[in-house]
Amino acid sequence: MTGRAVLSVHPAYRDDIGDLVTRRPVPGPGIGNVGAFLFLNHHGPQPYPPSNRGLPFGPHPHRGFETVTFILEGELAHTDSAGHESVIRAGGVQWMTAGRGIVHAEVSPAAFKRDGGRLEILQLWLNLPARLKMTAPLYVGVQADGIPAVAAEGATVRLVSGAWRGEHGPVESLTGVFLSWIEAQPGASITFDGLSGRDVFLYAARGGIEVAGRQVPQFHLAQLSEGDSVTIAAPEPALFLFGHADPIPEPIVAHGPFVMNSMEEIREAFADYQAGRFGAAEIVER
């Protein structure tokens, strides 16, 4: 079994959105994407006072990819033009397939804006192949108690999609993406295999981690070498995002909220959105 090593480490750079602390490791100055993994925003961690304005993500469109949102602290209210509504609390995940087009809003529930509290959210964008870019929109919201927590070697693997050690995540990925986040205690060392030919995503959200003796500090993304396994160690308490996916050997053309295969398709997306073909999402106070 050939273990993967760290080729490069990329810091998340600050790109705050109003009063929302935001770090973005990808895309960044030294990295455009990690195969099928296109974009990651790390919001927080930060406290919100009582009588706050909450998250600023009112209704906006997407086409051609998927968003996966991990609510580590706080709450997130979702509504979209396909008729989905949810409030996902700490430890939960929402997975949205934009497909041929959707308008959604991601805001703070009324109680959070009234009372305040801590907030930390990770949002990851996943590419879709051309054959699925115009698929019907989908949405799955899962609370913490619906996500398997698998204990292993001093760590807890919270399995969102894919299978690991006999457990299955609650989300069935259209493209076979494996996604998890791992909470590790000092001295933990965990191995994932079956990675041959896969794009591997590894981001240290809290605390630092190590791969093959190379440190990956907090708020850093690791690009890994080829291999069929990876062993991740935690010299300190850590929380990291780990996923892998089959490559999508197609052009990536991203512009604003759309990810397609050509500029012509991007222009079509804007035209369809402006013509109202994505529908509309209203912010629902809950």
Buried (B, 14 or more C-beta within 10 A) or exposed (E): EEBBBBEEBBBBEEEEEEEBBBBBBBBBEEEEBBBBBBBBBBBBBEEBEEEBEBBEBEBBBBBBBBBBBBBBBBBBBBBBBBEBBBBBBBBBBBBBBBBBBBBBBBBBBBBBBEEBBEBBBBBBBBBBBBEBBBBEBBBBBBBBEBBBEBEBBBBBBBBBBBEBEEEEBBBEBBBEBBBBBBBBEEEBBBEBEBBEEBBBBBBBBBBBBBBBEBBBEBBBBBBBBEBBBBBBBBBBEBBBBBBBBBEBEBEBBBEEBBBBBEEEBBEBBBEBBEEEEBBEBEEBEE
